[in-house]
Amino acid sequence: MSVNELSELVKTAGGETYAVLIQKRQKPDNVTYIGSGKLNEAREICENAEIDVVICDGELTPTQGRSLEKILKTRVIDRTV
């Protein structure tokens, strides 16, 4: 699924895309899915813009989802929800 398609799904569901972060990695981080630099960037955005939900365009393991929610202090869902 492309970022544009995901943004359109968010819009259709009544949401608004505030920011899009893209990271290319050989493989997802086992604990947080994304790397530490991108994670810090996402955390700052969530804190400053009072983001309600973060959507990942990839399948998160339960551990990754919980870790991201704890660090970002907001609800995190993946494309399979």
Secondary structure, DSSP 8 states (H G I E B T S, - for coil): --HHHHHHHHHHTT-----------SS-BTTTBS-HHHHHHHHHHHHHHT-SEEEESS---HHHHHHHHHHHTSEEEETT-
